[in-house]
């Protein structure tokens, strides 16, 4: 009798282990359909083992599968990532398989997982595999997010106090909601309290309020509300790309011309616009017509021309433009890294709030600006605002690798991807936005492990 019970116990344990092993298989639509069944079977086997142990008077730990969010089973991370976006307290990313993931602060539901629980590690948003691009908003602790699916449909979620979700209400949403269902979008960007998007017909749309924190220390004297549903900005139909920063928005037209605007009624700082009148419509930046990308930050912006040259303009009080000075610029100034003034060839650039991150075409990674939280990733910084000795006013190399392929940055932190698909983060981690399972800030890149 004892031999039979031991044999039965052994077989039960084998089944239990096989089920748990199956739960760690790569995520797929077919696999998702069997997860719940596996969990139920696992629970049943767990109870059977417990009964056997009680009969044999053997005390061994039994694994419990929890139904609450703390014990939820997450599918494995994608092997590679197709899109990264960093908000002030959260990151949203799209896997190479089209799946959507988010982590970090979640006070307004900006992660989109149906809760307002902060996440210290990436969580899967929904079960779809058709996400094409995403933008994490620059709001303080309660931001919003916008994304486009492969069919061109536009979705928003998170904070909605100023109508930045564009669904006709001012109510927050912790799950993605579709807006403008009759149109297809090619570009979308979430700012602080507003969102901007480009339709497939080349028209530019905006909603929410612009001009918040226009002086860097609070709201502008007269922010402009664009309402809680999308409205067309101007009548031009030749836009291809838009980037909404915290207090500044920039866009590029099909002819390669560059445009920008603040969106408040009175200029309060930083002479990057010559007029002190209302700025709720785009103003052309310079006369070049070969711009290929642009990134708007808190109060400045960076853009890259077709020849690979990098340019910045706007607020530079902390040296965040990277031109070696702390002088604000009303027109774009070229950012160079070599002592002889020869321009480098840049592939991409992202503007954080007080720092910037860029990739050269050779795959090397460069950062500059404020480093009080270690956001530059060179192993220094993290001393707080009382010690600015580790700031960089010109681009500085991060490490010696040539395999960086994608970057994102926001307030106090940075995220980047290598050619092998691995994801790395560094800087401030107060809300778990680094995604490493902790709230410990990092001054050097740390990998987000599967």
Secondary structure as GFF3:
##gff-version 3
##sequence-region A 1 450
A	DSSP	alpha_helix	2	22	.	.	.	ID=ss1
A	DSSP	alpha_helix	29	56	.	.	.	ID=ss2
A	DSSP	three_ten_helix	69	71	.	.	.	ID=ss3
A	DSSP	beta_strand	81	86	.	.	.	ID=ss4
A	DSSP	beta_strand	90	95	.	.	.	ID=ss5
A	DSSP	beta_strand	100	104	.	.	.	ID=ss6
A	DSSP	beta_strand	119	124	.	.	.	ID=ss7
A	DSSP	beta_strand	131	136	.	.	.	ID=ss8
A	DSSP	beta_strand	144	149	.	.	.	ID=ss9
A	DSSP	beta_strand	154	158	.	.	.	ID=ss10
A	DSSP	beta_strand	173	179	.	.	.	ID=ss11
A	DSSP	beta_strand	185	190	.	.	.	ID=ss12
A	DSSP	beta_strand	194	199	.	.	.	ID=ss13
A	DSSP	beta_strand	204	210	.	.	.	ID=ss14
A	DSSP	beta_strand	224	225	.	.	.	ID=ss15
A	DSSP	beta_strand	231	232	.	.	.	ID=ss16
A	DSSP	beta_strand	239	244	.	.	.	ID=ss17
A	DSSP	beta_strand	249	253	.	.	.	ID=ss18
A	DSSP	beta_strand	258	261	.	.	.	ID=ss19
A	DSSP	beta_strand	283	284	.	.	.	ID=ss20
A	DSSP	beta_strand	291	296	.	.	.	ID=ss21
A	DSSP	beta_strand	300	305	.	.	.	ID=ss22
A	DSSP	beta_strand	310	314	.	.	.	ID=ss23
A	DSSP	beta_strand	329	335	.	.	.	ID=ss24
A	DSSP	beta_strand	346	351	.	.	.	ID=ss25
A	DSSP	beta_strand	355	360	.	.	.	ID=ss26
A	DSSP	beta_strand	365	369	.	.	.	ID=ss27
A	DSSP	beta_strand	392	397	.	.	.	ID=ss28
A	DSSP	beta_strand	404	410	.	.	.	ID=ss29
A	DSSP	beta_strand	413	418	.	.	.	ID=ss30
A	DSSP	beta_strand	423	427	.	.	.	ID=ss31
A	DSSP	beta_strand	442	447	.	.	.	ID=ss32
###
